[in-house]
Amino acid sequence: MTGEYRSAFDSSISDREKFWLDAASEVDWVTPPTTAFTGGRWFPDGSLNTCFNALDRHVDAGNGDRTALIYDSAMLGTTRSYTYSELLDEVARFAWVLRTNGVCAGDRVILYLPMIPEAVVAMLACARIGAVHSVVFGGFAAKELAARIDDAQPVLLVTASGGFEPGRTIEYLPIVQKALSLTTTAAQPNVIVKTRDGIPGEHPWLDWDDQYVNAVALEPVTVQATDPLYILYTSGTTGKPKGVVRDNGGHAVALTWSMRNIYDIGAGQVMWTASDVGWVVGHSYIVYAPLFAGATTVLYEGKPVGTPDAGAFWRVIDDYKVRALFTAPTALRAVRKVDPHAEELAKYDIGSLETLFVAGERLDPDTYAWASDTLGVPVVDHWWQTETGWPICSNLRGLEPLPIKSGSPTVAVPGFQVEILDATGTLVDAGTEGNIVVKLPLPPGTLVGLWNDQDRFQRSYLETFPGYYLTGDSGYIDAEGYVYVLGRSDDVINVAGHRLSTGSMEAVVASHPAVAECAVIGIHDEIKGQRPSGYVVLKAGETITEDRLREDLVAMVRDQIGALATFRDVTVVGALPKTRSGKILRKTMRQIVAGEEYGVPSTIEDPAVLDALEKLLRR
């Protein structure tokens, strides 16, 4: 592969210092760094303020009247826009609120908030005074919130009276009260509550609006590039969440670079990331990166379907002239299930849309084809993790768009030296499946450790293959350098000595015209060790019998993967259990099928789906 991409990638590896110092020149520094990487840290001699880079510098440059944030609540039927000047005023005054409530640089603040502007304001206000925020997804159970309080030891907790979801209201205050009663920390945090219309609630804590009465704008505090910006907890195999730590300097440089080179978004253009600020996607591409770029970001409180219909996404694109939409494959599958022929799309003008980006789950070829045909724009699958904070692999639309290959997130992003190793740590040939790893050092913007647990950081990511970061995913790289991510390493099953990817089988099953979405997991087999078992959700209005569907799918897998897959188990289900970010809970499904005890994951979207599945599978 030659061209602009290859030149940039090679430079990021062979001339790391120059490449990333050049990228750092796009950031406003108090003390510009003279060294890109040393001692395991990025830009160690630089200092800056992340909030200044997101807001003040655009206002100072005369762009204060440009729209920074559009809040669209499909749940309430309300919208509100903030210019850069207006958002800066809100943030600077809430920074004062934080300071007057005892929050100093380096202190932790937990944010337990729904998708409302106050969530963005609170995140940026923490960054403004050098405090470390940790956003906990609004509605998480009390036990999970308590675990994060115990680990982060926050000085303050900022929450709301509740959140809205289709058909129900979630009251946060009882959850917060219970979480505080469960904590073991000696010093409990103060609490500030934003009361929402429609969700009143009495409480003994501080009121958000009252706190603003005498608030004055606070200037940004200078921090070192290596100082922590935020902690974001991700689920761990031990049950104890892992607190991924992101620094200020590397984060600002990486995300600023990514907006221009990956997403092709610049000042004044509109980016909509249909995620939640409780996830890394929301941190990076709802809040920070678009604002670093001087772009307009959309904060959407709603769902892809049911708020009010399957045209919700198209309506938002039309209303705000969105240039780039970033969502999860599961959202596209939800729309397709309800409206397979995209009839709702005809009601809207989505001519502003240049690119659809997807991540969070593997983009199966059938969903890719549907989205491509329906929208008529490039559908860019890109792959990254909570730990990395920005894409590991992508089709770089602002640097050099490459041909899109269905099933691949294209190529490694500059800075990420992706390789495939076998179980012994040996590099494998092109096209051979193995463990996906990234050669150290990781580029800026990636995790710098786990909060209060560097030993676990070492064990989880660095010990298995010395000199490499272990992604935990399996896949291969083809002869042209395209990366294929087939799923988590434990989603590879061994059928009579043959290592087979359940992700490959899912791609075949998903291509059936009656299938809306699916999951394939490995189950125990007395003869072959393991065998694949498929679970299928049908499209709305489909009447195919389960026997006919099974015959079709068995024949398709045999034809496209081979008889050695021994694929013959197909079960039609009403829905698949997922996390709120759209990941299918395959591990939990395997435990149910095996009759093992399992814990309901804290990130589950709808526990009732899991209950229904358990009854079906254990009947």
C-alpha positions in Angstrom: 0.0 0.0 0.0 1.4 3.4 -1.0 0.2 7.0 -0.9 -0.7 9.6 1.8 -1.9 7.0 4.3 1.2 4.8 4.0 3.5 7.9 4.4 1.7 9.1 7.5 1.6 5.6 9.1 5.3 5.0 8.4 6.2 8.4 9.8 4.2 7.7 13.0 6.3 4.6 13.6 9.8 5.5 12.3 9.8 9.2 13.2 7.5 9.2 16.2 8.9 12.3 17.7 8.3 14.5 14.7 5.0 13.1 13.7 3.4 13.6 17.1 5.0 17.0 17.9 3.6 18.2 14.5 0.2 16.9 15.6 0.7 18.6 19.0 1.1 22.0 17.2 -2.7 21.9 16.5 -3.3 22.1 20.3 -3.1 25.3 22.4 -0.5 24.8 25.1 0.5 26.9 28.1 3.9 25.3 27.8 4.4 23.6 24.4 6.1 20.2 24.6 9.6 19.8 23.3 9.5 16.0 23.6 6.8 13.8 22.3 7.5 10.6 24.2 9.8 9.6 26.9 9.7 7.5 30.1 6.5 5.9 28.9 4.5 9.1 28.8 3.4 11.5 26.1 4.4 15.2 26.0 5.8 15.0 29.5 7.2 18.6 29.5 4.0 20.2 28.2 1.2 21.9 30.1 -2.3 23.0 29.0 -5.9 23.0 29.9 -8.3 20.7 28.1 -11.4 22.9 28.6 -9.6 25.9 27.2 -8.9 23.9 24.0 -12.6 22.9 23.8 -14.1 26.3 24.4 -12.0 29.4 25.2 -9.7 29.3 22.2 -12.7 29.4 19.8 -14.2 32.3 21.6 -10.9 34.1 21.8 -10.5 33.6 18.0 -13.8 35.4 17.4 -16.0 32.3 16.9 -18.1 32.6 20.0 -21.3 32.9 18.1 -20.7 29.5 16.3 -23.0 26.7 17.5 -21.1 24.4 19.9 -23.8 22.0 21.2 -27.3 21.1 20.0 -29.4 19.3 22.6 -32.2 17.2 21.1 -34.5 15.3 23.5 -36.7 13.0 21.6 -38.0 11.9 25.0 -39.3 15.3 25.8 -39.8 16.8 22.4 -37.5 19.7 23.2 -34.3 21.2 21.7 -31.8 23.8 22.7 -28.6 25.1 21.1 -25.5 26.6 22.8 -23.0 28.8 21.1 -19.4 28.5 22.1 -19.8 31.7 24.2 -22.9 30.4 25.9 -21.4 27.0 26.7 -18.2 28.6 28.0 -20.2 30.7 30.3 -22.1 27.7 31.7 -19.0 25.7 32.1 -16.9 28.5 33.7 -19.6 29.2 36.2 -20.1 25.5 37.1 -16.3 25.3 37.6 -16.8 28.0 40.3 -19.6 25.8 41.8 -17.2 22.9 41.9 -14.4 25.0 43.5 -16.8 26.4 46.1 -17.8 22.9 47.0 -14.2 21.9 47.8 -13.1 20.4 44.5 -9.5 21.1 43.7 -7.1 20.0 40.9 -6.5 16.3 41.1 -9.7 15.6 43.1 -12.2 13.2 41.6 -15.9 14.0 40.8 -18.4 11.3 39.8 -21.0 12.3 37.3 -24.2 10.2 37.3 -26.2 11.9 34.7 -28.6 11.3 31.8 -28.1 12.7 28.3 -28.6 16.3 29.2 -26.5 19.4 28.6 -25.5 19.5 32.3 -23.5 16.3 31.7 -21.3 18.1 29.1 -21.1 21.2 31.3 -20.0 19.2 34.3 -17.3 17.2 32.4 -15.8 20.3 30.9 -16.0 22.2 34.3 -14.0 19.4 35.9 -11.4 19.7 33.2 -11.3 23.5 33.6 -10.1 23.2 37.2 -7.9 20.2 36.8 -10.3 17.8 38.6 -10.7 14.2 37.4 -14.2 13.3 36.3 -15.6 9.8 36.2 -18.9 9.5 34.4 -21.1 6.6 35.5 -23.9 5.7 33.0 -27.2 7.1 34.3 -29.4 4.3 35.6 -26.5 2.0 36.6 -27.4 -0.1 39.7 -26.6 1.2 43.2 -24.0 -1.6 43.7 -22.1 -0.6 40.6 -22.2 3.1 41.5 -21.0 2.3 45.0 -18.1 0.3 43.6 -17.0 3.3 41.5 -17.3 5.6 44.5 -15.2 3.3 46.6 -12.5 3.1 43.9 -12.4 6.7 42.8 -12.9 8.3 46.3 -14.7 11.4 44.9 -15.0 14.7 46.7 -18.3 15.4 44.9 -21.1 13.5 43.1 -23.2 15.3 40.5 -26.5 13.7 39.5 -30.0 14.5 38.3 -33.5 13.6 39.6 -33.8 11.0 36.9 -33.7 10.0 33.2 -36.3 9.2 30.6 -36.5 6.1 28.5 -39.3 5.0 26.1 -42.2 4.0 28.3 -40.6 4.6 31.6 -38.8 7.0 33.9 -35.8 6.1 36.0 -35.5 7.9 39.3 -31.8 8.4 40.1 -32.1 9.7 43.7 -33.1 6.5 45.4 -30.2 4.8 43.5 -27.7 7.4 44.7 -29.0 7.1 48.3 -28.6 3.3 48.2 -25.2 3.5 46.6 -24.0 5.9 49.3 -25.3 3.5 52.0 -23.3 0.6 50.3 -20.0 2.4 50.1 -17.2 1.6 52.4 -15.3 4.8 52.0 -14.9 6.8 55.1 -15.5 10.2 53.6 -18.7 10.3 51.6 -18.9 12.9 48.8 -21.2 15.9 48.7 -24.0 15.6 46.2 -25.4 18.2 43.7 -28.7 17.4 42.0 -30.2 18.8 38.8 -34.0 18.5 39.1 -35.6 17.7 35.8 -39.2 18.6 34.8 -41.4 15.6 35.2 -39.1 13.9 37.7 -39.3 15.8 41.0 -37.7 14.3 44.0 -37.0 15.5 47.6 -33.5 15.2 48.8 -31.1 16.5 51.4 -28.4 17.6 49.0 -27.4 20.7 47.0 -29.5 21.9 44.1 -27.8 22.5 40.8 -29.9 25.7 40.0 -29.4 27.1 43.4 -25.7 26.7 43.2 -25.6 28.9 40.1 -27.3 31.9 41.7 -24.1 33.6 42.8 -21.7 31.7 40.4 -19.0 33.7 38.6 -16.8 32.5 35.7 -13.6 30.8 36.7 -10.5 30.9 34.6 -8.9 27.6 33.4 -6.2 26.0 35.6 -3.0 24.9 33.9 -2.2 21.2 34.3 0.6 18.9 33.1 0.0 17.0 29.9 0.6 13.8 32.0 -2.0 14.7 34.6 -5.2 12.6 34.5 -8.3 14.0 32.8 -10.8 11.3 33.5 -11.4 7.8 34.8 -13.8 5.6 32.9 -14.8 2.3 34.3 -15.1 -0.7 32.1 -16.3 -4.2 33.2 -13.6 -6.6 34.4 -13.5 -10.4 34.3 -13.1 -10.5 38.1 -16.3 -8.5 38.7 -14.4 -5.5 39.9 -14.6 -2.7 37.3 -11.4 -1.4 35.7 -10.8 2.3 36.0 -9.2 3.3 32.7 -7.2 6.5 33.1 -6.8 9.1 30.3 -4.3 12.0 30.5 -4.8 15.5 29.3 -2.1 16.1 26.8 -2.1 12.9 24.8 -5.9 12.9 24.7 -6.1 16.5 23.3 -3.5 15.7 20.6 -4.9 12.4 19.5 -8.5 13.5 19.3 -7.7 16.7 17.5 -5.7 14.8 15.0 -8.5 12.2 14.6 -11.2 14.8 13.8 -9.4 16.1 10.7 -7.8 12.8 9.5 -10.3 10.1 10.4 -13.7 11.8 10.5 -13.0 14.7 8.0 -14.8 17.2 10.3 -13.7 20.7 10.8 -14.8 24.0 12.3 -18.5 24.8 11.9 -19.4 21.3 10.6 -21.9 19.1 12.4 -21.0 15.7 13.9 -23.5 13.5 15.6 -22.4 10.6 17.7 -25.5 8.7 18.7 -24.1 7.2 21.9 -24.0 8.2 25.6 -21.6 10.2 27.7 -21.4 7.2 30.0 -19.3 5.4 27.3 -15.9 6.2 25.9 -17.5 7.0 22.5 -19.5 9.7 24.2 -16.5 11.1 26.0 -14.4 11.2 22.8 -16.8 12.1 20.1 -19.9 13.7 21.7 -17.9 16.0 24.1 -14.2 16.5 23.5 -13.1 15.9 19.9 -15.9 17.9 18.1 -15.3 20.9 20.5 -11.5 20.7 20.0 -12.2 21.0 16.3 -14.5 24.0 16.6 -17.3 21.8 15.2 -21.0 21.5 16.3 -21.9 18.4 18.3 -25.3 16.9 18.8 -26.4 15.6 22.2 -29.4 13.2 21.5 -31.6 11.9 24.3 -33.6 9.2 22.6 -33.4 5.8 20.8 -33.0 4.8 17.1 -36.5 3.4 17.2 -39.6 4.2 19.3 -38.8 7.8 19.8 -41.2 8.1 18.1 -40.4 5.7 15.1 -37.7 4.3 13.0 -37.1 7.6 11.3 -35.6 9.2 14.4 -32.1 9.2 13.1 -33.0 10.6 9.7 -35.0 13.4 11.3 -32.0 14.5 13.4 -29.7 14.4 10.3 -32.2 16.5 8.4 -32.9 19.0 11.3 -29.3 19.8 11.9 -27.6 19.1 8.6 -25.4 16.4 10.1 -22.2 15.8 8.1 -21.0 12.7 9.9 -23.1 10.2 11.9 -21.4 7.8 14.3 -23.5 5.0 15.8 -23.3 1.3 16.6 -24.3 -1.6 14.3 -26.9 -2.6 16.8 -28.7 0.7 16.2 -28.8 0.1 12.5 -30.1 -3.4 13.0 -32.8 -2.0 15.3 -33.9 0.4 12.5 -33.7 -2.3 9.9 -35.8 -4.7 12.0 -38.6 -2.2 12.3 -38.4 -0.6 8.9 -36.5 -3.0 6.6 -37.3 -1.0 3.5 -36.4 2.3 5.1 -39.8 3.8 4.3 -39.4 6.4 7.0 -36.3 7.8 5.2 -38.5 9.2 2.4 -39.8 11.8 4.9 -36.5 13.5 5.4 -33.6 15.1 3.5 -30.3 13.6 4.5 -28.3 15.2 1.7 -25.9 16.7 4.2 -24.7 13.3 5.4 -21.2 12.5 4.0 -20.2 9.5 6.0 -21.7 6.9 8.4 -19.2 5.7 11.0 -20.0 2.6 13.0 -18.2 0.9 16.0 -18.9 -0.9 19.2 -19.8 -4.3 17.7 -18.6 -6.1 14.6 -20.3 -4.7 11.5 -21.7 -7.8 9.8 -21.6 -7.6 6.0 -25.4 -7.7 5.6 -26.0 -4.7 7.9 -23.1 -3.0 6.0 -24.8 -3.7 2.7 -28.2 -2.5 3.9 -26.9 0.8 5.3 -24.8 1.4 2.2 -27.7 0.8 -0.1 -30.1 2.7 2.0 -28.1 5.8 2.7 -25.9 6.0 -0.4 -22.9 7.2 1.5 -19.6 5.5 2.6 -20.3 3.2 5.6 -17.0 3.2 7.6 -16.6 0.4 10.1 -13.9 1.4 12.6 -12.6 -0.5 15.6 -11.5 0.7 19.0 -11.9 0.2 22.7 -12.6 2.0 26.0 -8.9 1.5 26.7 -7.7 3.2 23.5 -10.0 6.1 23.5 -10.0 6.6 19.8 -9.8 4.3 16.7 -7.2 1.6 16.4 -8.3 0.8 12.8 -10.3 2.9 10.4 -10.7 4.2 6.9 -9.2 7.6 7.2 -11.7 9.8 5.4 -9.8 13.1 5.8 -6.3 11.7 5.1 -6.7 9.2 2.3 -10.0 7.4 1.8 -9.3 3.8 0.9 -11.5 1.2 -0.8 -13.9 -0.2 1.7 -14.0 -4.0 2.2 -17.1 -5.4 3.9 -16.2 -7.0 7.2 -13.0 -5.0 7.8 -12.4 -1.7 9.7 -9.8 -1.1 7.0 -6.2 -0.4 8.2 -4.3 0.5 11.3 -4.5 4.2 12.2 -1.1 5.9 12.3 0.4 5.3 15.7 -1.1 1.9 16.1 1.3 -0.9 15.0 -1.2 -3.7 14.7 0.1 -7.3 14.4 -1.3 -10.8 14.7 0.3 -13.4 17.0 -0.3 -17.0 17.6 -0.6 -18.5 21.1 3.2 -18.7 21.4 3.7 -15.0 20.6 4.9 -15.7 17.0 3.9 -13.5 14.1 1.6 -15.3 11.7 1.3 -15.0 7.9 -1.2 -12.8 6.2 -4.7 -14.2 6.3 -4.0 -16.4 9.3 -6.2 -15.8 12.3 -4.6 -15.1 15.7 -4.5 -12.7 18.6 -4.7 -9.0 17.6 -2.0 -7.0 19.4 -0.6 -3.5 19.2 3.2 -3.1 19.4 4.3 -0.8 22.2 4.4 2.1 22.8 0.7 2.8 22.3 0.1 6.2 20.6 -1.1 9.3 22.6 -4.7 9.3 23.8 -4.7 5.7 24.9 -4.9 4.6 28.5 -2.0 5.4 30.8 -3.0 2.8 33.4 -5.8 1.7 35.7 -6.8 3.8 38.6 -5.2 2.5 41.8 -4.3 -0.8 40.2 -1.1 -0.7 38.0 -0.5 -4.4 38.7 -3.8 -5.3 37.1 -3.0 -3.0 34.2 0.2 -5.0 33.7 -1.6 -8.4 34.0 -4.6 -7.5 31.8 -2.8 -5.9 28.9 1.0 -6.2 28.9 2.1 -9.6 30.4 0.6 -12.1 27.9 2.9 -10.9 25.0 5.8 -8.8 26.3 6.3 -5.7 24.2 2.7 -5.7 23.0 -0.7 -4.4 24.2 -3.2 -7.3 24.2 -6.5 -6.2 22.7 -8.4 -9.4 23.7 -9.7 -9.7 20.2 -8.9 -12.2 17.5 -8.7 -11.7 13.8 -6.3 -11.5 10.8 -4.6 -9.1 8.4 -5.0 -9.7 4.7 -2.2 -9.4 2.1 -3.2 -5.7 1.5 -2.9 -4.8 5.2 -6.7 -4.7 5.9 -7.5 -5.8 9.4 -10.4 -8.2 10.1 -11.7 -8.3 13.7 -13.6 -11.5 14.2 -14.6 -11.1 17.9 -13.3 -11.5 21.3 -10.6 -14.1 21.7 -13.0 -16.3 23.7 -15.5 -16.2 20.8 -13.2 -18.6 18.9 -14.4 -22.1 19.3 -12.7 -25.4 18.7 -14.7 -27.9 16.7 -13.0 -31.3 16.5 -9.6 -29.6 16.4 -10.7 -26.8 14.0 -10.5 -23.3 15.4 -13.5 -21.4 14.0 -14.7 -17.9 14.6 -18.3 -17.5 15.6 -18.1 -14.0 14.1 -17.6 -15.5 10.7 -20.7 -17.7 11.1 -22.7 -14.7 12.4 -21.8 -12.9 9.1 -23.3 -15.8 7.1 -26.4 -16.1 9.3 -27.0 -12.3 9.3 -27.1 -12.3 5.5 -30.3 -14.3 5.4 -33.1 -12.0 4.2 -35.4 -12.9 7.2 -32.8 -12.2 9.8 -32.6 -8.9 11.6 -29.7 -9.8 13.9 -28.1 -12.8 15.4 -25.5 -14.3 17.8 -23.6 -17.5 17.4 -22.0 -19.0 20.5 -20.0 -22.2 21.2 -21.7 -24.8 23.3 -20.3 -28.1 24.7 -20.4 -31.2 22.4 -19.6 -34.7 23.7 -18.0 -35.7 20.5 -16.4 -32.6 18.9 -15.6 -30.7 22.1 -17.6 -27.6 21.0 -20.2 -26.8 18.3 -21.8 -23.6 17.2 -25.3 -22.6 18.2 -27.2 -19.8 16.5 -29.8 -17.4 18.0 -31.8 -15.3 15.6 -34.1 -12.3 15.7 -36.4 -12.1 12.7 -37.3 -8.9 10.9 -40.7 -7.3 11.5 -43.4 -9.1 9.6 -41.4 -12.2 8.8 -43.4 -15.4 8.7 -40.7 -18.0 7.8 -41.0 -21.1 10.0 -38.2 -22.0 12.3 -37.7 -25.3 10.5 -37.3 -23.6 7.1 -35.0 -21.0 8.6 -32.8 -23.7 10.1 -32.6 -25.5 6.8 -31.6 -22.4 5.0 -29.0 -21.3 7.6 -27.4 -24.8 7.9 -27.0 -24.9 4.1 -25.6 -21.4 3.9 -23.0 -22.0 6.6 -22.0 -25.3 5.0 -21.6 -23.6 1.7 -19.7 -20.5 2.9 -17.6 -21.9 5.8 -17.8 -25.7 5.3 -19.2 -28.8 6.8 -16.5 -28.9 9.5 -18.4 -26.1 11.3 -21.2 -28.6 12.1 -23.7 -25.7 12.3 -27.1 -27.1 12.9 -28.6 -25.5 16.0 -30.9 -22.5 15.3 -33.2 -20.9 17.8 -35.5 -17.9 17.1 -35.7 -15.4 19.9 -37.6 -12.2 20.5 -34.5 -10.2 21.3 -30.8 -10.7 22.1 -29.5 -9.5 25.5 -27.2 -6.5 25.1 -25.3 -3.9 27.0 -26.5 -0.3 26.8 -23.7 0.4 24.3 -25.1 -2.4 22.0 -22.7 -5.3 22.6 -24.4 -8.7 22.6 -23.8 -10.5 25.9 -22.4 -13.7 24.3 -20.5 -14.8 27.4 -23.7 -14.6 29.5 -25.6 -16.6 26.8 -22.9 -19.3 26.9 -23.3 -19.5 30.7 -27.1 -19.9 30.4 -26.8 -22.6 27.8 -24.2 -24.4 29.9 -26.4 -24.3 32.9 -23.8 -22.2 34.8 -24.4 -19.6 37.4 -24.1 -16.1 36.0 -24.3 -12.5 37.2 -26.5 -10.0 35.4 -24.0 -7.6 33.9 -24.3 -4.0 35.3 -24.3 -2.7 31.7 -27.4 -4.7 30.5 -29.9 -2.7 28.5 -33.0 -4.7 29.4 -32.9 -7.5 32.1 -36.2 -8.8 30.9 -34.6 -9.9 27.7 -32.2 -12.0 29.6 -35.0 -13.5 31.7 -37.0 -14.4 28.6 -33.9 -16.0 27.0 -33.1 -18.1 30.1 -36.7 -19.4 30.2 -36.5 -20.3 26.5 -33.0 -21.9 26.6 -33.5 -23.9 29.9 -37.0 -25.1 29.2 
